[in-house]
Amino acid sequence: MYVAVLPHRMTALSEQLIGVHQDLRERLAALRRQAAADGPGLSPDAGDLLGHCLGFCAAVHTHHTGEDGQLFPALRAADPELAPVIDKLAEDHTLVAGILRQLQDMLASAPDPATLRRQLDGLTAILESHFSFEERRIGAALDSLGPEARFPEVFDAGAG
């Protein structure tokens, strides 16, 4: 699905990105709360935790794939000086994808709850750093793109 960006909404692209990031932050916080509520052993509802994790992981994957495939090339073309920032963000995407795979594998094998919580804490720290860096470094560039800009679900909070 593509989201057409209307000319009068151009200055809101960075705000839209922040909104998607906030949605992902809230989803991850909910996962952490659920993992913490399971106490010393995973509850019989641990399957729900796996389902929530899979949904979160899919949302992050969709968001990062849209950035890598559409947003970053458009930004690189619009502002070549952003290349090092874009390269760093794409590198982060690879790191996060690996952590998400580890988390999925861990949940599929009935993990020790303390290990799961540490994994979620680490993922939270990495994603918060990534999101904050991205919001600070590319916000102005996003807001300067022309009205013909079209992006995939990067800016669709329902998908990511």
Salt bridges, closest charged atoms under 4 A:
ASP23 OD2 - ARG27 NE 3.16
GLU67 OE2 - HIS63 NE2 3.01
GLU67 OE1 - HIS93 NE2 2.91
ASP68 OD1 - HIS93 ND1 2.70
ASP87 OD1 - ARG76 NH2 2.81
ASP92 OD1 - LYS88 NZ 2.56
ASP92 OD2 - HIS130 ND1 2.92
ASP121 OD1 - ARG32 NH2 2.65
GLU128 OE1 - ARG25 NE 2.63
GLU134 OE1 - HIS21 NE2 2.83
GLU134 OE1 - HIS130 NE2 3.93
GLU135 OE2 - HIS21 ND1 2.76
GLU135 OE2 - ARG25 NH1 3.16
